[in-house]
Amino acid sequence: MSAKATSQATWEQDVLQAEGPVLVDFWAEWCGPCRMVAPVLDQIQADNPDKITILKLNVDENPQLAMKYQICLLYTSPSPRDLST
């Protein structure tokens, strides 16, 4: 089982009324780091189907939710200098 898509139309049922923990991946097709982390999230979902629900929300298709939850940046990678401290 891989992470499934959610949208503004299904947000209430998928996220707000979900039983158990939910992780929402706010992503965009043009976001390289988002595409890189997607298989990892799919694997986490496949390995833990009864423990967590991982959902994907395309911010370009659902800008209202991105604004509501103040999603200003998608994935950010630290610089090597940041990692050395």
PANU-692890 format. One record per atom (N, C-alpha, C, O): residue in one letter; y, x, z; atom name; residue number from 1. Coordinates in steps of 0.1 Angstrom, whole numbers. Last residue first. Layout:
N
 res     Y     X     Z atom   n
   A     Y     X     Z   CA NUM
...
//
This chain:
85
 res     Y     X     Z atom   n
   T   215   271   125    N  85
   T   222   270   138   CA  85
   T   213   262   147    C  85
   T   217   260   159    O  85
   S   204   271    99    N  84
   S   203   283   107   CA  84
   S   208   282   121    C  84
   S   206   291   130    O  84
   L   211   248    86    N  83
   L   198   249    91   CA  83
   L   196   261   101    C  83
   L   187   261   109    O  83
   D   236   253    76    N  82
   D   235   243    86   CA  82
   D   221   244    93    C  82
   D   220   240   105    O  82
   R   230   272    56    N  81
   R   238   276    68   CA  81
   R   236   266    79    C  81
   R   235   270    91    O  81
   P   217   256    37    N  80
   P   209   266    45   CA  80
   P   217   271    57    C  80
   P   211   273    67    O  80
   S   229   222    41    N  79
   S   230   235    35   CA  79
   S   221   245    43    C  79
   S   219   242    55    O  79
   P   210   191    40    N  78
   P   218   201    47   CA  78
   P   219   214    39    C  78
   P   209   217    32    O  78
   S   214   163    19    N  77
   S   207   175    22   CA  77
   S   215   185    29    C  77
   S   226   188    25    O  77
   T   214   129    22    N  76
   T   222   141    23   CA  76
   T   213   153    26    C  76
   T   205   152    36    O  76
   Y   209    98     6    N  75
   Y   204   110    12   CA  75
   Y   213   122    11    C  75
   Y   219   124     1    O  75
   L   241    81     4    N  74
   L   226    80     4   CA  74
   L   221    93     9    C  74
   L   229   100    16    O  74
   L   268    68    22    N  73
   L   262    79    16   CA  73
   L   247    76    15    C  73
   L   241    70    24    O  73
   C   275    44    33    N  72
   C   285    51    26   CA  72
   C   279    62    17    C  72
   C   284    65     6    O  72
   I   267    14    45    N  71
   I   260    25    38   CA  71
   I   270    32    29    C  71
   I   273    27    18    O  71
   Q   273    -7    62    N  70
   Q   282     4    61   CA  70
   Q   274    17    56    C  70
   Q   275    28    61    O  70
   Y   261   -31    61    N  69
   Y   255   -21    70   CA  69
   Y   262    -8    69    C  69
   Y   257     2    74    O  69
   K   277   -44    41    N  68
   K   276   -50    55   CA  68
   K   270   -40    65    C  68
   K   275   -40    76    O  68
   M   274   -27    19    N  67
   M   287   -28    26   CA  67
   M   285   -33    40    C  67
   M   292   -28    49    O  67
   A   247   -33    13    N  66
   A   251   -19    16   CA  66
   A   265   -18    23    C  66
   A   266   -10    32    O  66
   L   249   -60     9    N  65
   L   241   -55    20   CA  65
   L   245   -41    23    C  65
   L   246   -37    35    O  65
   Q   264   -60   -15    N  64
   Q   269   -67    -3   CA  64
   Q   262   -62     9    C  64
   Q   268   -60    20    O  64
   P   249   -46   -35    N  63
   P   261   -40   -29   CA  63
   P   266   -47   -16    C  63
   P   272   -40    -7    O  63
   N   223   -46   -48    N  62
   N   226   -53   -36   CA  62
   N   238   -47   -28    C  62
   N   237   -43   -17    O  62
   E   220   -29   -69    N  61
   E   217   -43   -71   CA  61
   E   220   -52   -60    C  61
   E   221   -64   -61    O  61
   D   227    -5   -57    N  60
   D   234    -9   -69   CA  60
   D   232   -24   -72    C  60
   D   241   -31   -77    O  60
   V   208    -2   -37    N  59
   V   222    -5   -33   CA  59
   V   230    -9   -45    C  59
   V   240   -16   -43    O  59
   N   177   -14   -33    N  58
   N   185    -8   -43   CA  58
   N   200   -12   -40    C  58
   N   204   -24   -41    O  58
   L   157    -9    -6    N  57
   L   168   -18   -10   CA  57
   L   177   -10   -20    C  57
   L   183     0   -17    O  57
   K   124   -10     5    N  56
   K   134    -3    -3   CA  56
   K   144   -13    -8    C  56
   K   141   -24   -13    O  56
   L   106    -8    36    N  55
   L   112   -15    25   CA  55
   L   122    -7    18    C  55
   L   128     2    24    O  55
   I    78    -5    56    N  54
   I    89     3    49   CA  54
   I    93    -5    37    C  54
   I    85    -8    28    O  54
   T    67   -14    86    N  53
   T    69   -19    73   CA  53
   T    81   -11    67    C  53
   T    92   -10    73    O  53
   I    41    -1   108    N  52
   I    55    -1   103   CA  52
   I    55    -7    89    C  52
   I    46    -7    81    O  52
   K    14    -5   115    N  51
   K    24     0   125   CA  51
   K    38    -1   121    C  51
   K    47    -3   129    O  51
   D    -3   -12    95    N  50
   D    -2   -21   106   CA  50
   D     8   -16   117    C  50
   D    10   -24   126    O  50
   P    -1     9    76    N  49
   P     2    -4    72   CA  49
   P     4   -14    84    C  49
   P    11   -24    83    O  49
   N     1    39    74    N  48
   N     4    31    87   CA  48
   N     7    16    84    C  48
   N    17    11    88    O  48
   D    -4    50    50    N  47
   D   -12    55    61   CA  47
   D   -10    47    74    C  47
   D   -18    48    83    O  47
   A    14    36    33    N  46
   A     0    35    31   CA  46
   A    -9    40    43    C  46
   A   -19    34    45    O  46
   Q    38    45    45    N  45
   Q    35    31    45   CA  45
   Q    20    29    43    C  45
   Q    13    21    50    O  45
   I    37    72    39    N  44
   I    38    68    53   CA  44
   I    34    53    54    C  44
   I    26    50    63    O  44
   Q    37    70    11    N  43
   Q    25    75    18   CA  43
   Q    25    72    32    C  43
   Q    15    68    38    O  43
   D    62    60     6    N  42
   D    51    53     2   CA  42
   D    38    57     9    C  42
   D    30    49    13    O  42
   L    77    82    16    N  41
   L    78    69    23   CA  41
   L    66    60    19    C  41
   L    61    53    27    O  41
   V    70   101    -3    N  40
   V    67   103    11   CA  40
   V    67    90    19    C  40
   V    58    87    27    O  40
   P    80    90   -27    N  39
   P    66    91   -25   CA  39
   P    62    94   -11    C  39
   P    51    90    -6    O  39
   A   109    90   -21    N  38
   A   101    78   -23   CA  38
   A    86    79   -21    C  38
   A    80    71   -14    O  38
   V   122   114   -20    N  37
   V   116   110    -8   CA  37
   V   108    97    -9    C  37
   V   100    94    -1    O  37
   M   131   117   -47    N  36
   M   122   127   -41   CA  36
   M   115   122   -29    C  36
   M   103   125   -26    O  36
   R   148    96   -51    N  35
   R   136    96   -58   CA  35
   R   126   106   -53    C  35
   R   113   104   -54    O  35
   C   168   104   -34    N  34
   C   161    92   -31   CA  34
   C   148    91   -38    C  34
   C   138    87   -33    O  34
   P   177   128   -46    N  33
   P   170   129   -33   CA  33
   P   163   116   -30    C  33
   P   152   116   -23    O  33
   G   189   115   -70    N  32
   G   178   124   -70   CA  32
   G   170   125   -57    C  32
   G   158   124   -57    O  32
   C   200    84   -77    N  31
   C   200    94   -66   CA  31
   C   187   102   -66    C  31
   C   177    97   -63    O  31
   W   199    64   -96    N  30
   W   206    77  -100   CA  30
   W   205    88   -89    C  30
   W   209    99   -91    O  30
   E   188    43   -82    N  29
   E   180    49   -93   CA  29
   E   186    63   -96    C  29
   E   178    72  -100    O  29
   A   192    44   -47    N  28
   A   197    41   -60   CA  28
   A   189    49   -70    C  28
   A   185    59   -67    O  28
   W   185    30   -14    N  27
   W   184    39   -24   CA  27
   W   191    35   -37    C  27
   W   195    23   -38    O  27
   F   176    26    18    N  26
   F   187    23    10   CA  26
   F   188    33    -1    C  26
   F   191    45     2    O  26
   D   148    18    33    N  25
   D   153    29    25   CA  25
   D   164    23    15    C  25
   D   161    17     5    O  25
   V   142     6    64    N  24
   V   148     2    51   CA  24
   V   153    15    45    C  24
   V   162    22    50    O  24
   L   116     0    85    N  23
   L   124    10    80   CA  23
   L   129     6    66    C  23
   L   121     4    58    O  23
   V   107   -20   112    N  22
   V   110   -20    98   CA  22
   V   119    -8    95    C  22
   V   129    -6   102    O  22
   P    83   -29   137    N  21
   P    94   -21   132   CA  21
   P    95   -21   117    C  21
   P    85   -22   110    O  21
   G    75   -65   142    N  20
   G    72   -50   143   CA  20
   G    84   -42   136    C  20
   G    93   -48   131    O  20
   E    80   -90   120    N  19
   E    74   -87   132   CA  19
   E    71   -72   132    C  19
   E    66   -67   122    O  19
   A   112  -100   105    N  18
   A    99   -93   105   CA  18
   A    93   -90   119    C  18
   A   101   -89   129    O  18
   Q   136  -112   102    N  17
   Q   125  -120   109   CA  17
   Q   112  -113   109    C  17
   Q   102  -119   113    O  17
   L   151   -92    90    N  16
   L   156   -98   102   CA  16
   L   145  -106   109    C  16
   L   145  -107   122    O  16
   V   134   -85    66    N  15
   V   139   -75    76   CA  15
   V   142   -82    90    C  15
   V   136   -78   100    O  15
   D   123  -106    51    N  14
   D   117   -93    51   CA  14
   D   121   -84    62    C  14
   D   113   -77    68    O  14
   Q   141  -128    56    N  13
   Q   127  -129    59   CA  13
   Q   120  -115    60    C  13
   Q   113  -113    69    O  13
   E   166  -117    49    N  12
   E   164  -124    62   CA  12
   E   149  -124    66    C  12
   E   146  -121    77    O  12
   W   162  -106    23    N  11
   W   165   -98    35   CA  11
   W   162  -105    48    C  11
   W   156   -99    57    O  11
   T   158  -119    -1    N  10
   T   147  -119     8   CA  10
   T   149  -111    21    C  10
   T   140  -110    29    O  10
   A   183  -117   -14    N   9
   A   176  -130   -13   CA   9
   A   165  -130    -3    C   9
   A   162  -141     2    O   9
   Q   189   -90   -13    N   8
   Q   197   -99    -5   CA   8
   Q   190  -113    -3    C   8
   Q   191  -119     7    O   8
   S   156   -75   -11    N   7
   S   169   -78   -18   CA   7
   S   177   -87    -9    C   7
   S   172   -91     2    O   7
   T   130   -50   -13    N   6
   T   136   -62    -7   CA   6
   T   150   -64   -14    C   6
   T   154   -55   -21    O   6
   A    99   -36   -24    N   5
   A   114   -39   -26   CA   5
   A   118   -51   -18    C   5
   A   110   -60   -16    O   5
   K    76   -17    -3    N   4
   K    80   -28   -13   CA   4
   K    95   -30   -13    C   4
   K   102   -26    -4    O   4
   A    57    12    -2    N   3
   A    68     5     3   CA   3
   A    72    -6    -8    C   3
   A    71    -3   -20    O   3
   S    22     6    -9    N   2
   S    34    14    -9   CA   2
   S    45     5    -4    C   2
   S    44    -7    -2    O   2
   M   -12     9     0    N   1
   M     0     0     0   CA   1
   M    12     9     0    C   1
   M    13    18     8    O   1
//
